[in-house]
Amino acid sequence: MLFEPEIAVVSGRKFEGRVVGVLATTDPADFDTQPVEFLDLGLEGVAGDRHHGFVRASSSREPWHPRGTSVRNDRQLSLLSVEDLAEISRRLNVADTAAGWIGGNIVFEGIPRLSWLPRGTRLFFSSGAVVYVEDQNGPCRIAGRAIVRRIPDRPDIELGFPKEAKGLRGVVASVERAGQVKPGDVVKVMVPEQWIYPA
């Protein structure tokens, strides 16, 4: 019989955070997002937003598909935290890294290490909306370039952002249940039980 190593299991947990900002693109071709009063989350994401839809084109993030292949949209929303944004700013040695500069949709406070929430984490909003965490959002040069547009005397940030923002760029998510999200909402976070698959 083959030796089966023990599977490490980390218990799930629940806690709360708070929404401090909601943003959306006003032009689907634009990377930036702008503050809005609320977000109406539909099952396709935010209507009119750059990442709206059930389907998206594959990119360099999915090298196992030919570029541009239609795949399920697991990037409807970009979730960020004020704590992680502050650490990015510290690492880049800038006064601010605004969520809208890097395409954020919902900004939270009080969620520990938001960028490390595992796949399958659910966020429950008071309206009944539920958002499902799909993956960590890997930082890229596009976001770095967007910051340089605001801080033109720091061209080094375009290439430096992917390194300095690693593990801090938030998570991408999809909408599991429709509803409205607005600043001030308390969000209940449900982290699932996690299994470490042995080699």
N, C-alpha and C positions, 0 to 999 in steps of 0.2 A: 504494500500500500504506500502511495506517495505521501510524503510528509506535508501536512497542511499547516502553514503558519497561522497563528491566531490572528483574527481580524480585529483591528483596533476600532472600537466604537466610542464616539463622543456623543454624550447626551444632548438632546435639543434643549433650547431655552427660550424664554419669552421676556421681553422688556419693552420699554416705551421710549420714543423720541418725539421730536416736534418738527413740523414743517416751518421753515423760516423764509422760503422763497419758492415761487413757481415761475417758470419761464417757457417761452415757445418761440419758434421762428416765425417771423412775419412774411418771409419769402422762402419757399421750400428750397431754393437754390443757395440760400445763405447758411453758413455754418453757425453764425452767432445766434444766440437766443436773447430775447428781451423779457423783462419782468412783466407779468400780467396779473390781473386780480385773482384769477382762479384758472384751473385746468379742468376741462371736461374730458375725462378719460373714457374713451370708447374702447371696444375690444380691438380696434385697429390702432390704438394709441391716441395721439392728439391730432384732431382734424386740422389740416393745413400745415402741420409740422413736417420738417424735413424727413423724419423717420416714421411717418405715418404709414400704416398698411400692414396687411397680413404677410406680405411677401417683400423681399428685398433682393438686390443683386449681390452675389457673393463677391468678396474682395480678397485682398492679400491675407486677411485674417483666416480664410478658409482655403489653404493651398491645395486641399484634396478635391476641390471643385474647379473646373475651368472658370476663369474670371468672368463675372457677369451672369453666372448661372442663377436662375430664380430659386431662392431658398426661403424657408420660413423666417419671418422677421423676428429675431430674438433681440433686436436693438431698438425697440419702440421708444424707450425712455432712457435718459441718462440721469442717474441719481448721484448726488454729491453731498458732502458734509462740510460745514464751516470749519470743523477741526482739521480735516484733511487739506482743504484749500489753504488754511493758514500755514500748515506745514510745508506745502508746496511753495508758498510765498517766501517762507524762511529759507528753504533750500536754494531758491533762485535768487535770493537777496533782492526782492522787490517788495513794494509796499502792499500790493494787493494782487490776487489772482481771482478775478470775478468769474462767477459760475457761467455767466452769459458769454464770456470770451471763448470758453471752451465747449459751448453747446449744451450746457446743463439744462435739465427740465425741472427737477425737484431738488431743493437744497434742504438738508436736515441739520439739526443739532441734537446732541445727546445720544447719538447711536455710536457706541464704541467701535472704532476701526471699521467704519462703514465699508470702506473699499475691500475689506476681507470677508464680507458677508458671503457665505457659501451659496452655491447654486441651490435653488429650491427654497430659499428663504422667502417668506411671504410678509408683506407689509399691509396692514389693515387700517383703513382710514375711516373716520366717523361717518362719512357719506355712504359707506358700504363698499367703496372701491377697494379692490385688492390688486396689488402689484407683485409680480413674481420675479425674483432675481434670477437672471440667466447666466451671468458671468462677470468676472472682473473686467473693467474697461481699460484696456491697455493704452497707455499714453502714446501719442504719435506726433510727428512733425507738423501735421496740419494744425493741431492745437497750439503747438509751440509758435508756429507762424502767426496764428491769430493773436497771441500775446504780444509778439513783436510789433504788430500793427499799432498796439496801444503804447508800447515802450520801444520806440524805434532806435534808441541809443543802445539797445541790448540785443543785437542780432544773434548773439550766441545762444539765446534762449530757444531758437527754432530747433537746433540739434540737441541742446541741453535738456529740454523739457522731458523727452522720453525717459532719460536716465533719472532725473531728479523727481519726477512724478510717479515713478514705478511704485505700485502698491498704494497709491494715494488718489488715483484718477476716478475713483468711484466705481459704480457697477452699472451694467446695462440691464434693462428689465423689460418685461412685457406686461400687458394688462390682462389680468385673469377675470376681473369683475369690474364692470363700468361704474363710474361715479365721479363726483367732483372733489378736487383737492385744492386747498387754499392755505395761505400762510396762517399760522396759529393752530392748525389742526394737530391734534395729538395722534401719533401713529403707533400702532401696536406691532411689534416685530416678533415674528415666530421663526426662529432658526431651527431647521429640522435636525433630527439625529443624523450624524455623519459617520460614514464607514470609510476606513482607510484600506483600500484594496491591496493585498499583499502581492509582491512580485513572485 
